[in-house]
Amino acid sequence: MITNDCRQTIEKALAGDQKAYEELLQRHKHGIFTMIYQMVKNREETEDLVQETFIKAFNALSTFNSNYAFSTWLYKIAFNNCIDAIRKKKLKTTPLDQPIRLKEGEVHQEIRDDSSSPEKEMLYAEKRRMIQDSIDSLPEIYRRVIVLRHQEERSYEEISEMLHLPVGTVKARIFRAREILKKHLQET
């Protein structure tokens, strides 16, 4: 689900506000860069693909469905853009059913199955419910920073300003909250 802040930024961008476009770009540029770089392993090509991704996303911004996270939509565009670029270049690829040979031996690839089924959707919904219940059970000082960081996609600096806390304290609370969540989820 998209946050009100993100929704407002998107609405401003759709109205032609260049600062809103810049805010969306700055908020997501690093993550998009990291994902694409992991796929193409070339800095210059990654920079080009990041730029193309944001151009495509901003041109299609009016099609964004605010029932979903903006970052999910943006990462899907980046992923598809990257796959298209790889196909165009016809990069040397490794067949998925063959192991990758390394000095240390062979590594077999595991491919995530993204196909949908009622069982998968039910399991996914159950996992989300369990995670949300765990978040809801956190003490307030930890719950607030986790919600701001992971559900509202705020930067450490934004959280620091909003809560009037040093960035180091924000990072420490997020770390502690993640530890509590991890422990809680392992016990359930």
CYANA upper distance limits for C-alpha pairs under 8 A (distance plus 0.5 A):
  1 MET  CA     66 SER  CA      7.41
  1 MET  CA     67 ASN  CA      5.70
  1 MET  CA     68 TYR  CA      5.17
  1 MET  CA     69 ALA  CA      5.61
  2 ILE  CA      6 CYS  CA      6.96
  2 ILE  CA      7 ARG  CA      6.99
  2 ILE  CA     66 SER  CA      6.26
  2 ILE  CA     67 ASN  CA      6.90
  2 ILE  CA     68 TYR  CA      6.39
  2 ILE  CA     69 ALA  CA      5.35
  2 ILE  CA     70 PHE  CA      6.89
  2 ILE  CA    152 GLU  CA      7.94
  3 THR  CA      7 ARG  CA      6.59
  3 THR  CA    151 GLN  CA      8.23
  3 THR  CA    152 GLU  CA      6.10
  4 ASN  CA      8 GLN  CA      6.55
  5 ASP  CA      9 THR  CA      6.73
  6 CYS  CA     10 ILE  CA      6.67
  6 CYS  CA     70 PHE  CA      8.23
  6 CYS  CA    152 GLU  CA      8.38
  7 ARG  CA     11 GLU  CA      6.64
  7 ARG  CA     66 SER  CA      7.69
  8 GLN  CA     12 LYS  CA      6.63
  9 THR  CA     13 ALA  CA      6.66
  9 THR  CA     20 ALA  CA      5.89
  9 THR  CA     21 TYR  CA      8.33
  9 THR  CA     23 GLU  CA      8.22
  9 THR  CA     24 LEU  CA      7.95
 10 ILE  CA     14 LEU  CA      6.61
 10 ILE  CA     20 ALA  CA      7.48
 10 ILE  CA     21 TYR  CA      8.29
 10 ILE  CA     24 LEU  CA      8.40
 10 ILE  CA     61 LEU  CA      8.21
 11 GLU  CA     15 ALA  CA      6.75
 12 LYS  CA     16 GLY  CA      7.00
 12 LYS  CA     17 ASP  CA      5.85
 12 LYS  CA     20 ALA  CA      6.41
 13 ALA  CA     17 ASP  CA      5.33
 13 ALA  CA     18 GLN  CA      7.00
 13 ALA  CA     19 LYS  CA      8.20
 13 ALA  CA     20 ALA  CA      5.49
 13 ALA  CA     21 TYR  CA      5.85
 14 LEU  CA     61 LEU  CA      7.59
 14 LEU  CA     62 SER  CA      7.41
 17 ASP  CA     21 TYR  CA      7.27
 18 GLN  CA     22 GLU  CA      6.72
 19 LYS  CA     23 GLU  CA      6.57
 20 ALA  CA     24 LEU  CA      6.79
 21 TYR  CA     25 LEU  CA      6.65
 21 TYR  CA     58 PHE  CA      8.26
 22 GLU  CA     26 GLN  CA      6.54
 23 GLU  CA     27 ARG  CA      6.51
 24 LEU  CA     28 HIS  CA      6.84
 25 LEU  CA     29 LYS  CA      5.96
 25 LEU  CA     54 PHE  CA      7.70
 26 GLN  CA     30 HIS  CA      8.13
 27 ARG  CA    155 SER  CA      8.15
 28 HIS  CA     32 ILE  CA      6.73
 28 HIS  CA     71 SER  CA      7.87
 29 LYS  CA     33 PHE  CA      6.48
 29 LYS  CA     50 VAL  CA      7.90
 30 HIS  CA     34 THR  CA      6.64
 31 GLY  CA     35 MET  CA      6.75
 32 ILE  CA     36 ILE  CA      6.67
 32 ILE  CA     50 VAL  CA      7.12
 32 ILE  CA     75 TYR  CA      7.11
 32 ILE  CA     78 ALA  CA      7.31
 33 PHE  CA     37 TYR  CA      6.44
 33 PHE  CA     46 THR  CA      7.01
 33 PHE  CA     47 GLU  CA      7.59
 33 PHE  CA     50 VAL  CA      6.51
 34 THR  CA     38 GLN  CA      6.75
 35 MET  CA     39 MET  CA      7.21
 36 ILE  CA     40 VAL  CA      6.79
 36 ILE  CA     46 THR  CA      6.42
 36 ILE  CA     49 LEU  CA      7.93
 36 ILE  CA     50 VAL  CA      7.93
 36 ILE  CA     78 ALA  CA      7.73
 36 ILE  CA     79 PHE  CA      7.70
 36 ILE  CA     82 CYS  CA      7.10
 37 TYR  CA     41 LYS  CA      5.53
 37 TYR  CA     42 ASN  CA      6.86
 37 TYR  CA     43 ARG  CA      7.15
 37 TYR  CA     46 THR  CA      5.94
 39 MET  CA     82 CYS  CA      8.07
 40 VAL  CA     45 GLU  CA      7.86
 40 VAL  CA     46 THR  CA      7.32
 40 VAL  CA     82 CYS  CA      8.36
 40 VAL  CA     86 ILE  CA      8.22
 41 LYS  CA     46 THR  CA      8.16
 42 ASN  CA     46 THR  CA      6.45
 43 ARG  CA     47 GLU  CA      6.69
 44 GLU  CA     48 ASP  CA      6.87
 45 GLU  CA     49 LEU  CA      6.64
 46 THR  CA     50 VAL  CA      6.53
 47 GLU  CA     51 GLN  CA      6.77
 48 ASP  CA     52 GLU  CA      6.70
 49 LEU  CA     53 THR  CA      6.44
 49 LEU  CA     78 ALA  CA      8.21
 49 LEU  CA     81 ASN  CA      7.65
 49 LEU  CA     82 CYS  CA      7.16
 50 VAL  CA     54 PHE  CA      6.86
 50 VAL  CA     78 ALA  CA      7.73
 51 GLN  CA     55 ILE  CA      6.76
 52 GLU  CA     56 LYS  CA      6.60
 52 GLU  CA     81 ASN  CA      8.21
 53 THR  CA     57 ALA  CA      6.52
 53 THR  CA     74 LEU  CA      8.48
 53 THR  CA     77 ILE  CA      6.90
 53 THR  CA     78 ALA  CA      5.73
 53 THR  CA     81 ASN  CA      6.95
 54 PHE  CA     58 PHE  CA      6.39
 55 ILE  CA     59 ASN  CA      6.56
 56 LYS  CA     60 ALA  CA      6.65
 56 LYS  CA     77 ILE  CA      8.09
 57 ALA  CA     61 LEU  CA      6.21
 57 ALA  CA     74 LEU  CA      7.09
 57 ALA  CA     77 ILE  CA      7.32
 60 ALA  CA     64 PHE  CA      7.68
 64 PHE  CA     70 PHE  CA      8.14
 64 PHE  CA     73 TRP  CA      7.81
 66 SER  CA     70 PHE  CA      7.76
 68 TYR  CA     72 THR  CA      7.83
 68 TYR  CA     73 TRP  CA      8.05
 69 ALA  CA     73 TRP  CA      7.18
 70 PHE  CA     74 LEU  CA      6.64
 71 SER  CA     75 TYR  CA      6.44
 72 THR  CA     76 LYS  CA      6.69
 73 TRP  CA     77 ILE  CA      6.98
 74 LEU  CA     78 ALA  CA      6.77
 75 TYR  CA     79 PHE  CA      6.48
 76 LYS  CA     80 ASN  CA      6.61
 77 ILE  CA     81 ASN  CA      6.46
 78 ALA  CA     82 CYS  CA      6.56
 79 PHE  CA     83 ILE  CA      6.70
 80 ASN  CA     84 ASP  CA      6.62
 81 ASN  CA     85 ALA  CA      6.77
 82 CYS  CA     86 ILE  CA      6.71
 83 ILE  CA     87 ARG  CA      6.66
 84 ASP  CA     88 LYS  CA      6.68
 85 ALA  CA     89 LYS  CA      6.74
 86 ILE  CA     90 LYS  CA      6.44
 86 ILE  CA     91 LEU  CA      6.52
 87 ARG  CA     91 LEU  CA      7.60
 94 THR  CA     98 GLN  CA      7.80
 94 THR  CA    100 ILE  CA      8.02
 96 LEU  CA    109 GLN  CA      7.17
 97 ASP  CA    108 HIS  CA      8.49
 97 ASP  CA    109 GLN  CA      8.03
 98 GLN  CA    108 HIS  CA      7.51
 98 GLN  CA    109 GLN  CA      8.32
 99 PRO  CA    106 GLU  CA      6.33
 99 PRO  CA    107 VAL  CA      5.82
 99 PRO  CA    108 HIS  CA      4.95
 99 PRO  CA    109 GLN  CA      7.00
100 ILE  CA    106 GLU  CA      6.04
100 ILE  CA    107 VAL  CA      5.66
100 ILE  CA    108 HIS  CA      6.86
100 ILE  CA    109 GLN  CA      8.08
101 ARG  CA    105 GLY  CA      6.53
101 ARG  CA    106 GLU  CA      5.10
101 ARG  CA    107 VAL  CA      7.04
102 LEU  CA    106 GLU  CA      6.26
102 LEU  CA    107 VAL  CA      7.89
116 SER  CA    120 LYS  CA      6.87
116 SER  CA    121 GLU  CA      7.35
117 SER  CA    121 GLU  CA      6.62
118 PRO  CA    122 MET  CA      6.53
119 GLU  CA    123 LEU  CA      6.63
120 LYS  CA    124 TYR  CA      6.46
121 GLU  CA    125 ALA  CA      6.56
122 MET  CA    126 GLU  CA      6.62
123 LEU  CA    127 LYS  CA      6.61
124 TYR  CA    128 ARG  CA      6.68
125 ALA  CA    129 ARG  CA      6.64
126 GLU  CA    130 MET  CA      6.66
127 LYS  CA    131 ILE  CA      6.62
128 ARG  CA    132 GLN  CA      6.54
129 ARG  CA    133 ASP  CA      6.49
130 MET  CA    134 SER  CA      6.62
130 MET  CA    185 LEU  CA      8.12
131 ILE  CA    135 ILE  CA      6.66
131 ILE  CA    181 LEU  CA      8.42
131 ILE  CA    185 LEU  CA      7.84
132 GLN  CA    136 ASP  CA      6.53
133 ASP  CA    137 SER  CA      6.72
134 SER  CA    138 LEU  CA      7.12
134 SER  CA    181 LEU  CA      6.68
134 SER  CA    184 HIS  CA      7.26
134 SER  CA    185 LEU  CA      7.62
135 ILE  CA    143 ARG  CA      6.53
135 ILE  CA    146 ILE  CA      8.21
135 ILE  CA    181 LEU  CA      7.42
136 ASP  CA    143 ARG  CA      7.30
137 SER  CA    143 ARG  CA      8.42
138 LEU  CA    142 TYR  CA      6.62
138 LEU  CA    143 ARG  CA      5.75
138 LEU  CA    177 ALA  CA      7.86
138 LEU  CA    180 ILE  CA      8.23
138 LEU  CA    181 LEU  CA      8.31
139 PRO  CA    143 ARG  CA      6.51
140 GLU  CA    144 ARG  CA      6.43
141 ILE  CA    145 VAL  CA      7.39
141 ILE  CA    173 ARG  CA      7.99
142 TYR  CA    146 ILE  CA      6.78
142 TYR  CA    173 ARG  CA      6.33
142 TYR  CA    174 ILE  CA      7.11
142 TYR  CA    176 ARG  CA      7.94
142 TYR  CA    177 ALA  CA      5.71
143 ARG  CA    147 VAL  CA      6.60
143 ARG  CA    177 ALA  CA      7.67
144 ARG  CA    148 LEU  CA      6.68
145 VAL  CA    149 ARG  CA      6.48
145 VAL  CA    159 ILE  CA      7.55
145 VAL  CA    170 VAL  CA      7.47
145 VAL  CA    173 ARG  CA      7.48
145 VAL  CA    174 ILE  CA      6.54
146 ILE  CA    150 HIS  CA      6.23
146 ILE  CA    151 GLN  CA      7.86
146 ILE  CA    174 ILE  CA      6.50
146 ILE  CA    177 ALA  CA      7.37
146 ILE  CA    178 ARG  CA      8.41
147 VAL  CA    151 GLN  CA      5.43
147 VAL  CA    152 GLU  CA      6.75
148 LEU  CA    152 GLU  CA      5.35
148 LEU  CA    153 GLU  CA      6.74
148 LEU  CA    154 ARG  CA      6.06
148 LEU  CA    159 ILE  CA      7.21
149 ARG  CA    153 GLU  CA      5.40
149 ARG  CA    154 ARG  CA      5.34
149 ARG  CA    155 SER  CA      7.02
149 ARG  CA    156 TYR  CA      7.83
149 ARG  CA    159 ILE  CA      7.97
150 HIS  CA    154 ARG  CA      7.86
154 ARG  CA    158 GLU  CA      6.48
154 ARG  CA    159 ILE  CA      6.89
155 SER  CA    159 ILE  CA      6.80
156 TYR  CA    160 SER  CA      6.54
156 TYR  CA    167 VAL  CA      6.69
156 TYR  CA    170 VAL  CA      7.15
156 TYR  CA    171 LYS  CA      7.49
157 GLU  CA    161 GLU  CA      6.76
157 GLU  CA    167 VAL  CA      6.69
158 GLU  CA    162 MET  CA      6.60
159 ILE  CA    163 LEU  CA      6.49
159 ILE  CA    165 LEU  CA      8.47
159 ILE  CA    167 VAL  CA      8.41
159 ILE  CA    170 VAL  CA      7.56
160 SER  CA    164 HIS  CA      6.08
160 SER  CA    165 LEU  CA      5.38
160 SER  CA    166 PRO  CA      6.25
160 SER  CA    167 VAL  CA      5.80
160 SER  CA    170 VAL  CA      6.72
161 GLU  CA    165 LEU  CA      7.26
165 LEU  CA    169 THR  CA      6.86
165 LEU  CA    170 VAL  CA      7.15
166 PRO  CA    170 VAL  CA      7.01
167 VAL  CA    171 LYS  CA      6.72
168 GLY  CA    172 ALA  CA      6.60
169 THR  CA    173 ARG  CA      6.58
170 VAL  CA    174 ILE  CA      6.66
171 LYS  CA    175 PHE  CA      6.59
172 ALA  CA    176 ARG  CA      6.60
173 ARG  CA    177 ALA  CA      6.43
174 ILE  CA    178 ARG  CA      6.61
175 PHE  CA    179 GLU  CA      6.82
176 ARG  CA    180 ILE  CA      6.75
177 ALA  CA    181 LEU  CA      6.59
178 ARG  CA    182 LYS  CA      6.46
179 GLU  CA    183 LYS  CA      6.68
180 ILE  CA    184 HIS  CA      6.55
181 LEU  CA    185 LEU  CA      6.46
182 LYS  CA    186 GLN  CA      6.63
183 LYS  CA    187 GLU  CA      6.85
184 HIS  CA    188 THR  CA      7.03
